[in-house]
Amino acid sequence: MKTTVTELPESRVRVEAEVPPEEVAKRVEQTARALGRDLRIPGFRAGKVPAPVVIRRLGHEAVLDETVRSALGRWYVEAVQAAKIAPVGDPDIKLGDELPAEGQPLTFSIEIGVRPKATLGEYKGLEVGRREPDAADDAIEREIDALRDRAARLDTVEGATAENGDFVVMDYKGFLDGEPFEGGEGRDQLIELGSGRLIPGFEEGLTGAKAGDELKLDLTFPAEYGAEHLAGQDAVFEVTVKEVKRKELPELNDDFALEAAGFDTLDELRTDIRNRLEESESTQIEGDFRQAVLDSAVQNAEVDVPEALVDARARELFDQAVHSLSHRGISKDIYLQISGKTEDELVEEGKPDAEQALKREAVLTAIVAAENIDVTDDEVLEAIAGESDKPKKLLQQIKSDGRIDQIKEDLAARKAVDLLVESAQAVSVEDAKAAGKLFTPEKAEGEPAA
């Protein structure tokens, strides 16, 4: 595909693209075959109408119009790759005034924001604060408490009244307007009081109950309850308490260390936990340090990021967050409901991160160019080796899909960060603060080491 790039103000470009006649003809034929599956023409079996017959029947212009609708997205991606631009935000795509005649190329233009350019400042030998791993005693004790909790047993307590933290075994049946409702009945259900698993008021209504008690609870389903037919509805639950159980934690001694984790002594268990926490924290610190070194280089550079570009990237980040949450069963509407904010408010909050992300990308791109950083096919193979038992075949697939340039760009950026980190000088957080330098974040008060 032929492309011509014209730089516009505000970090935008116009790309003029030309799709070769043979590519247009190939896509038109594919479209005609697809349309032919639904055509019924005398003399041809259903779904077997040849592409030329479809084109004659419907007209070349009609098939070409459908082709453009289906193929323009693919052509846009190819034009961006051919123009070697890094787009930001949504494109403004315009076709030529008329669709091309048969045997002629198709032209279209793209106007879009692109990654801003950076003028580098000092980026080698940077002094950046780096904290040391430190597994605090309270973090170790939290890990031990979690082990004890997992090893605990539930004992039935005869004659006990249920308290917060106790477990209740119960049968229940729910009613709406005096009628049982689907999903509103359960037998031998075990619930921890205070866990917040049931609708508001249910667990509180069980507090003080004893085995054998029969209760009637008047409750209201939350307005945002997942089952729409129950949301906001008043309900009555008839409950029979069958048992009250309490969690019995194992005694904290060497026997516990052996049974719960296979260590001869409690001291050995604590040492192992400390080592694991510090190892995990070291990984976190390394990531934070790499980020701080890059941000220090960004701080020394000059990068002009137009507001429109920041807004576009902030919306991209919001869309990515929504897409990620959808895989966990959380819709966009539920996300907005939980946050208590509108989409525009969340986009606005994301603008500082969006601006910094654009600056980082601009600086890394400039460093890759300044240092002549290149990525070989062997380095790509090494990077994708864990994704397939046939990495060479995967590499060929990546090339045929047109993804190789993006992967090489990502690996080049990683190599640029490696270069920054290798030349950086780690200093204590205290010294960095005193000198006004960037540093790895300190743990918040009470934050676990991992």
Backbone torsions as a table, in degrees:
resi	resn	phi	psi	omega
1	MET	NA	131.8	177.7
2	LYS	-86.1	136.0	177.2
3	THR	-137.2	148.7	173.0
4	THR	-128.5	130.3	-176.0
5	VAL	-110.3	129.5	175.3
6	THR	-118.7	123.7	179.2
7	GLU	-76.7	136.7	179.0
8	LEU	-117.1	166.6	177.0
9	PRO	-63.3	166.8	174.0
10	GLU	61.0	38.1	176.9
11	SER	54.5	46.7	175.3
12	ARG	-123.9	159.2	177.4
13	VAL	-137.0	158.9	169.4
14	ARG	-115.1	127.4	178.1
15	VAL	-111.7	120.4	173.3
16	GLU	-95.3	121.3	-175.3
17	ALA	-119.0	145.5	178.6
18	GLU	-129.2	118.7	178.3
19	VAL	-88.1	123.6	-177.1
20	PRO	-59.8	149.9	-179.6
21	PRO	-55.2	-39.8	-177.9
22	GLU	-66.7	-33.2	176.5
23	GLU	-69.1	-42.6	177.9
24	VAL	-60.2	-46.7	-179.2
25	ALA	-61.5	-40.5	179.2
26	LYS	-61.1	-46.0	-178.7
27	ARG	-69.2	-36.2	177.8
28	VAL	-62.0	-42.1	179.7
29	GLU	-64.8	-40.8	177.6
30	GLN	-61.7	-43.0	179.0
31	THR	-63.1	-42.5	-179.5
32	ALA	-61.9	-41.3	178.8
33	ARG	-63.7	-40.3	179.3
34	ALA	-65.1	-43.0	178.7
35	LEU	-66.0	-33.0	-178.2
36	GLY	-65.1	-21.2	179.9
37	ARG	-66.4	-25.3	-177.5
38	ASP	-102.6	-2.1	-179.2
39	LEU	-88.0	146.2	174.6
40	ARG	-117.7	104.6	-178.2
41	ILE	-122.5	128.6	179.8
42	PRO	-55.3	136.7	179.1
43	GLY	96.3	-8.1	-179.4
44	PHE	-128.0	141.8	175.9
45	ARG	-67.3	151.9	179.6
46	ALA	-58.4	129.6	178.9
47	GLY	80.5	1.8	-176.0
48	LYS	-118.2	22.5	-179.4
49	VAL	-74.2	123.4	-179.2
50	PRO	-62.4	150.1	-178.0
51	ALA	-56.3	-46.0	-179.6
52	PRO	-58.0	-37.6	179.2
53	VAL	-66.2	-40.7	178.4
54	VAL	-61.5	-44.0	-178.5
55	ILE	-64.2	-41.4	178.5
56	ARG	-65.4	-38.2	-176.5
57	ARG	-70.7	-44.5	-175.4
58	LEU	-93.0	-22.0	-176.2
59	GLY	97.8	137.6	-177.5
60	HIS	-60.5	-39.9	-176.7
61	GLU	-65.0	-39.6	-179.7
62	ALA	-66.1	-42.6	179.6
63	VAL	-68.3	-38.0	178.2
64	LEU	-64.4	-39.8	178.8
65	ASP	-60.8	-44.0	177.6
66	GLU	-65.8	-35.5	178.5
67	THR	-62.4	-45.5	-179.5
68	VAL	-61.3	-40.8	179.6
69	ARG	-59.8	-41.8	-175.1
70	SER	-84.9	-27.9	-172.5
71	ALA	-102.1	-10.8	-174.0
72	LEU	-62.2	-36.8	178.4
73	GLY	-60.8	-43.0	178.9
74	ARG	-65.8	-43.3	179.4
75	TRP	-64.2	-35.2	176.9
76	TYR	-60.5	-47.5	179.6
77	VAL	-60.1	-43.5	179.8
78	GLU	-64.9	-36.9	179.4
79	ALA	-66.9	-41.0	178.3
80	VAL	-63.1	-42.3	178.8
81	GLN	-66.0	-43.1	-179.6
82	ALA	-65.9	-35.0	-179.4
83	ALA	-79.7	-11.6	179.8
84	LYS	54.8	51.7	175.6
85	ILE	-114.7	158.1	177.1
86	ALA	-110.8	94.2	-173.0
87	PRO	-70.2	149.1	174.9
88	VAL	-132.6	122.8	178.2
89	GLY	90.0	-173.3	-177.5
90	ASP	-84.7	141.7	179.8
91	PRO	-84.7	155.0	169.2
92	ASP	-106.5	104.8	-174.5
93	ILE	-104.6	130.3	178.9
94	LYS	-128.7	129.8	174.9
95	LEU	-81.9	164.2	174.1
96	GLY	-60.8	168.5	-176.4
97	ASP	-59.6	-34.2	-179.5
98	GLU	-134.0	150.0	173.6
99	LEU	-68.5	145.0	-174.8
100	PRO	-70.2	151.7	173.6
101	ALA	-71.0	164.2	-179.9
102	GLU	-58.4	132.3	-179.7
103	GLY	87.7	2.2	179.8
104	GLN	-108.7	154.5	177.7
105	PRO	-72.9	158.1	175.1
106	LEU	-104.4	134.2	-178.9
107	THR	-117.6	146.2	172.5
108	PHE	-152.3	163.0	180.0
109	SER	-124.4	152.1	179.0
110	ILE	-127.8	129.6	167.7
111	GLU	-115.5	127.8	-175.3
112	ILE	-158.4	153.5	173.1
113	GLY	-71.9	149.4	179.1
114	VAL	-131.5	163.0	179.0
115	ARG	-53.0	131.8	-179.1
116	PRO	-69.7	164.3	179.6
117	LYS	-98.9	148.1	-177.8
118	ALA	-116.0	140.9	168.0
119	THR	-101.4	112.5	-172.4
120	LEU	-70.0	143.7	167.3
121	GLY	-106.4	-147.6	177.5
122	GLU	-69.4	129.5	179.2
123	TYR	-136.8	-0.8	176.0
124	LYS	-113.2	149.6	178.1
125	GLY	66.5	29.1	-177.8
126	LEU	-74.0	139.2	174.9
127	GLU	-91.0	121.2	-176.7
128	VAL	-135.7	134.5	-180.0
129	GLY	-70.5	139.5	179.4
130	ARG	-138.2	121.5	179.5
131	ARG	-81.1	159.7	-179.7
132	GLU	-96.0	148.3	177.9
133	PRO	-65.1	139.7	-178.4
134	ASP	-151.4	104.0	178.1
135	ALA	-83.1	103.1	-177.0
136	ALA	-67.6	152.1	-178.8
137	ASP	-58.5	-37.5	-177.7
138	ASP	-68.8	-30.2	176.5
139	ALA	-67.7	-38.9	178.1
140	ILE	-65.1	-41.9	-179.4
141	GLU	-66.7	-33.4	176.7
142	ARG	-64.7	-38.1	177.4
143	GLU	-64.7	-41.9	179.1
144	ILE	-65.9	-41.3	177.4
145	ASP	-59.9	-39.4	178.9
146	ALA	-64.9	-39.1	176.8
147	LEU	-63.1	-43.8	179.3
148	ARG	-63.1	-39.3	-178.8
149	ASP	-64.1	-40.5	179.7
150	ARG	-69.1	-27.7	-178.4
151	ALA	-91.1	-0.9	-176.2
152	ALA	-70.4	157.6	174.4
153	ARG	-118.3	154.6	177.7
154	LEU	-101.3	120.6	-179.7
155	ASP	-110.5	134.2	174.8
156	THR	-70.4	132.6	-179.3
157	VAL	-111.6	108.0	-177.1
158	GLU	-66.9	132.7	175.1
159	GLY	74.4	3.4	-176.8
160	ALA	-80.6	147.6	171.4
161	THR	-93.1	138.1	-174.3
162	ALA	-70.0	132.3	178.7
163	GLU	-122.3	167.5	177.1
164	ASN	-58.1	129.0	-176.3
165	GLY	98.1	-16.8	175.1
166	ASP	-77.6	166.9	177.2
167	PHE	-114.6	138.3	-178.9
168	VAL	-119.9	131.3	171.3
169	VAL	-98.7	126.0	-172.7
170	MET	-146.2	158.4	164.1
171	ASP	-107.6	145.1	177.4
172	TYR	-147.9	157.0	175.9
173	LYS	-145.6	130.2	-177.2
174	GLY	-104.1	150.8	-178.9
175	PHE	-134.3	140.2	170.5
176	LEU	-115.5	120.5	-178.0
177	ASP	52.2	38.7	175.9
178	GLY	82.9	-1.3	-178.6
179	GLU	-113.2	136.4	176.3
180	PRO	-60.7	147.7	178.9
181	PHE	-121.2	153.9	-177.2
182	GLU	-60.6	132.7	179.6
183	GLY	80.6	4.4	-176.0
184	GLY	-97.7	14.5	-177.1
185	GLU	-128.2	140.7	177.2
186	GLY	-149.7	149.7	179.2
187	ARG	-126.5	141.9	178.4
188	ASP	53.2	41.7	179.4
189	GLN	-81.9	132.2	178.7
190	LEU	-103.1	122.2	-178.3
191	ILE	-133.5	137.0	176.5
192	GLU	-90.2	123.6	179.1
193	LEU	-69.2	128.8	-178.1
194	GLY	96.8	-2.6	-178.8
195	SER	-78.1	-20.6	180.0
196	GLY	75.2	18.1	-178.2
197	ARG	-78.2	-26.3	-176.8
198	LEU	-100.0	169.7	-178.2
199	ILE	-65.1	154.9	-176.8
200	PRO	-52.2	133.4	177.0
201	GLY	97.2	-21.2	-176.5
202	PHE	-69.3	-53.1	-178.3
203	GLU	-65.5	-37.9	178.0
204	GLU	-62.4	-35.0	179.7
205	GLY	-68.6	-19.8	178.9
206	LEU	-88.3	-14.7	-179.3
207	THR	-64.1	130.4	-179.3
208	GLY	91.0	-5.2	-179.2
209	ALA	-78.6	156.8	177.5
210	LYS	-125.1	162.9	176.9
211	ALA	-56.2	133.5	-179.3
212	GLY	96.6	-15.2	179.5
213	ASP	-68.7	141.5	172.8
214	GLU	-115.8	124.0	-172.1
215	LEU	-120.5	155.0	171.6
216	LYS	-126.2	118.2	-175.4
217	LEU	-111.9	121.8	175.2
218	ASP	-93.5	112.2	-173.2
219	LEU	-132.1	166.2	177.8
220	THR	-128.1	128.6	176.4
221	PHE	-68.8	141.6	178.1
222	PRO	-59.8	150.0	-179.4
223	ALA	-61.1	-29.2	-178.0
224	GLU	-98.3	19.1	-178.7
225	TYR	-57.7	142.8	-173.5
226	GLY	-59.7	-39.9	178.5
227	ALA	-83.2	110.4	-171.7
228	GLU	-60.2	-34.2	-177.0
229	HIS	-71.3	-11.7	178.5
230	LEU	-106.8	-17.4	-174.9
231	ALA	-57.4	125.4	177.2
232	GLY	76.7	2.1	-176.0
233	GLN	-85.0	144.6	172.2
234	ASP	-82.7	137.1	-177.6
235	ALA	-139.4	156.3	174.7
236	VAL	-118.6	130.6	178.2
237	PHE	-115.6	125.8	172.3
238	GLU	-95.0	123.5	-171.6
239	VAL	-124.6	134.5	171.6
240	THR	-114.7	118.3	178.8
241	VAL	-83.9	122.8	-175.8
242	LYS	-102.4	-35.4	179.0
243	GLU	-151.1	151.9	168.8
244	VAL	-117.4	123.7	-178.0
245	LYS	-118.7	150.7	176.7
246	ARG	-127.8	145.3	-178.1
247	LYS	-80.9	127.1	177.6
248	GLU	-108.4	112.3	-179.1
249	LEU	-81.1	143.1	177.1
250	PRO	-67.8	150.5	178.8
251	GLU	-65.3	140.6	-176.8
252	LEU	-84.7	96.7	-179.4
253	ASN	-154.3	-172.4	-177.4
254	ASP	-64.2	-33.5	178.3
255	ASP	-61.9	-40.5	177.4
256	PHE	-62.3	-44.2	-179.9
257	ALA	-58.6	-38.9	-178.9
258	LEU	-71.6	-46.5	-176.2
259	GLU	-72.0	-37.8	-174.4
260	ALA	-84.1	-31.5	-172.6
261	ALA	-140.2	-1.0	176.0
262	GLY	80.8	20.1	177.6
263	PHE	-103.0	146.0	-176.8
264	ASP	-69.2	-33.0	-176.7
265	THR	-133.8	160.9	177.6
266	LEU	-66.6	-34.6	178.2
267	ASP	-62.8	-39.8	178.2
268	GLU	-64.2	-38.8	177.8
269	LEU	-62.9	-45.3	-179.7
270	ARG	-63.3	-39.3	178.9
271	THR	-63.6	-42.3	179.1
272	ASP	-63.5	-42.7	178.5
273	ILE	-62.3	-43.6	179.3
274	ARG	-59.4	-44.5	-178.8
275	ASN	-63.4	-41.9	-179.3
276	ARG	-67.3	-40.1	178.8
277	LEU	-65.4	-41.3	-179.7
278	GLU	-68.5	-35.7	177.3
279	GLU	-65.3	-43.4	178.6
280	SER	-64.7	-41.2	-179.7
281	GLU	-67.1	-35.2	178.3
282	SER	-60.9	-39.6	177.1
283	THR	-62.6	-42.5	178.4
284	GLN	-64.6	-42.4	-179.3
285	ILE	-63.7	-39.9	179.5
286	GLU	-60.9	-43.9	177.4
287	GLY	-63.5	-42.6	178.0
288	ASP	-63.7	-38.5	-178.8
289	PHE	-66.6	-43.2	177.8
290	ARG	-59.1	-43.6	179.1
291	GLN	-63.9	-42.3	-178.7
292	ALA	-66.1	-37.9	178.0
293	VAL	-64.0	-46.0	178.5
294	LEU	-61.6	-44.1	-179.5
295	ASP	-64.8	-29.9	175.7
296	SER	-66.2	-40.8	176.3
297	ALA	-65.5	-37.9	177.3
298	VAL	-63.3	-41.4	-179.8
299	GLN	-60.4	-33.0	-178.1
300	ASN	-85.4	-9.9	-176.4
301	ALA	-95.9	167.4	173.7
302	GLU	-112.4	117.8	179.7
303	VAL	-135.2	118.4	177.6
304	ASP	-93.6	115.4	-178.4
305	VAL	-115.2	106.2	179.3
306	PRO	-60.1	149.3	-178.0
307	GLU	-60.2	-37.5	-179.8
308	ALA	-62.1	-35.0	179.3
309	LEU	-70.0	-40.5	178.1
310	VAL	-62.0	-44.4	179.7
311	ASP	-61.9	-43.5	-179.7
312	ALA	-62.4	-44.2	179.9
313	ARG	-67.9	-38.1	178.7
314	ALA	-61.3	-37.9	178.6
315	ARG	-71.0	-35.3	174.9
316	GLU	-61.3	-44.2	-179.5
317	LEU	-64.5	-39.0	177.6
318	PHE	-63.0	-46.0	179.7
319	ASP	-61.7	-38.8	178.0
320	GLN	-63.7	-41.2	178.9
321	ALA	-63.0	-43.6	179.5
322	VAL	-63.4	-42.9	179.4
323	HIS	-62.4	-42.7	179.9
324	SER	-63.9	-43.2	-179.5
325	LEU	-66.2	-31.3	-179.2
326	SER	-62.1	-29.6	178.2
327	HIS	-70.8	-16.3	177.9
328	ARG	-102.6	12.3	176.7
329	GLY	81.9	14.7	-179.4
330	ILE	-106.6	113.4	-179.3
331	SER	-77.0	167.7	178.1
332	LYS	-60.3	-42.9	-178.8
333	ASP	-62.8	-42.0	179.4
334	ILE	-66.4	-40.3	177.7
335	TYR	-58.1	-46.6	179.5
336	LEU	-65.0	-36.9	179.3
337	GLN	-64.8	-43.9	-180.0
338	ILE	-64.9	-41.6	-177.5
339	SER	-72.9	-23.8	-177.7
340	GLY	70.7	21.5	-177.2
341	LYS	-133.3	161.7	176.6
342	THR	-85.2	166.9	177.8
343	GLU	-59.2	-43.6	-179.3
344	ASP	-62.9	-37.0	178.8
345	GLU	-65.7	-41.2	179.3
346	LEU	-68.4	-38.6	176.5
347	VAL	-62.1	-42.9	179.9
348	GLU	-62.1	-41.8	178.4
349	GLU	-64.0	-29.3	-177.6
350	GLY	-83.1	-4.5	-175.3
351	LYS	-63.3	-41.5	177.7
352	PRO	-58.7	-42.8	178.1
353	ASP	-65.7	-38.5	179.7
354	ALA	-63.9	-43.9	-179.9
355	GLU	-63.7	-43.5	-179.7
356	GLN	-65.3	-38.6	178.6
357	ALA	-61.7	-42.8	178.7
358	LEU	-64.4	-39.5	178.3
359	LYS	-65.3	-42.0	178.3
360	ARG	-60.8	-45.9	179.7
361	GLU	-61.3	-41.5	-179.1
362	ALA	-63.9	-43.4	-178.8
363	VAL	-66.9	-43.4	179.4
364	LEU	-63.5	-39.9	177.4
365	THR	-61.1	-41.7	179.7
366	ALA	-67.5	-37.4	179.2
367	ILE	-68.5	-41.2	176.9
368	VAL	-56.3	-42.7	179.6
369	ALA	-69.7	-44.2	-176.8
370	ALA	-65.5	-34.1	-177.0
371	GLU	-97.1	3.6	-178.9
372	ASN	52.2	44.0	179.8
373	ILE	-74.6	127.4	-179.9
374	ASP	-125.0	156.2	178.1
375	VAL	-124.2	124.8	-178.9
376	THR	-89.8	165.1	175.8
377	ASP	-62.0	-33.3	178.7
378	ASP	-63.8	-37.2	178.6
379	GLU	-69.8	-35.4	175.1
380	VAL	-64.7	-43.8	177.8
381	LEU	-57.2	-44.0	179.9
382	GLU	-62.9	-38.8	-177.6
383	ALA	-69.5	-32.3	-175.9
384	ILE	-100.4	3.5	-174.6
385	ALA	-57.1	-36.1	-177.8
386	GLY	-77.7	-7.1	-176.3
387	GLU	-92.7	-13.2	-177.0
388	SER	-156.4	149.9	174.7
389	ASP	-83.1	-2.2	175.5
390	LYS	-130.8	71.3	-174.0
391	PRO	-61.2	-33.1	-179.7
392	LYS	-66.0	-39.9	177.0
393	LYS	-66.1	-39.6	177.8
394	LEU	-63.3	-39.6	178.8
395	LEU	-60.8	-42.7	178.7
396	GLN	-64.0	-38.3	178.2
397	GLN	-64.7	-40.9	178.6
398	ILE	-61.7	-41.3	179.4
399	LYS	-65.9	-43.9	-178.5
400	SER	-68.0	-27.2	177.9
401	ASP	-81.3	-6.8	-179.4
402	GLY	77.2	21.4	-177.6
403	ARG	-99.0	-3.6	-172.5
404	ILE	-64.3	-38.9	-178.0
405	ASP	-63.6	-40.8	-179.6
406	GLN	-65.9	-41.4	179.7
407	ILE	-65.3	-42.6	178.2
408	LYS	-65.1	-35.4	177.6
409	GLU	-64.9	-42.6	178.4
410	ASP	-63.3	-42.9	179.5
411	LEU	-67.3	-36.0	177.5
412	ALA	-64.4	-40.8	177.9
413	ALA	-62.9	-39.4	178.0
414	ARG	-64.1	-40.2	178.1
415	LYS	-65.9	-34.1	177.7
416	ALA	-65.3	-41.3	177.1
417	VAL	-65.1	-40.5	177.0
418	ASP	-56.6	-42.8	-179.9
419	LEU	-62.0	-44.3	179.4
420	LEU	-61.4	-45.2	-175.5
421	VAL	-68.4	-40.9	-179.4
422	GLU	-63.0	-31.8	-178.8
423	SER	-92.0	-11.5	-177.1
424	ALA	-72.5	155.5	177.1
425	GLN	-111.7	114.7	179.2
426	ALA	-78.1	128.9	176.4
427	VAL	-123.9	168.6	179.6
428	SER	-66.8	154.7	178.8
429	VAL	-59.7	-38.4	-180.0
430	GLU	-62.3	-44.5	179.2
431	ASP	-65.9	-37.9	179.3
432	ALA	-64.1	-43.2	178.5
433	LYS	-62.6	-42.4	-178.5
434	ALA	-63.7	-34.4	-177.6
435	ALA	-92.6	1.5	-179.2
436	GLY	72.1	24.7	-179.6
437	LYS	-91.0	164.3	173.9
438	LEU	-76.5	157.8	-178.1
439	PHE	-154.4	161.2	176.9
440	THR	-67.3	141.8	-177.6
441	PRO	-60.1	144.4	173.8
442	GLU	-85.5	154.3	177.3
443	LYS	-65.1	139.9	174.3
444	ALA	-69.4	158.6	-179.7
445	GLU	-57.7	123.2	177.9
446	GLY	83.5	0.8	-179.5
447	GLU	-73.1	135.7	176.8
448	PRO	-67.3	157.9	-176.5
449	ALA	-69.6	-20.4	179.7
450	ALA	-129.0	NA	NA
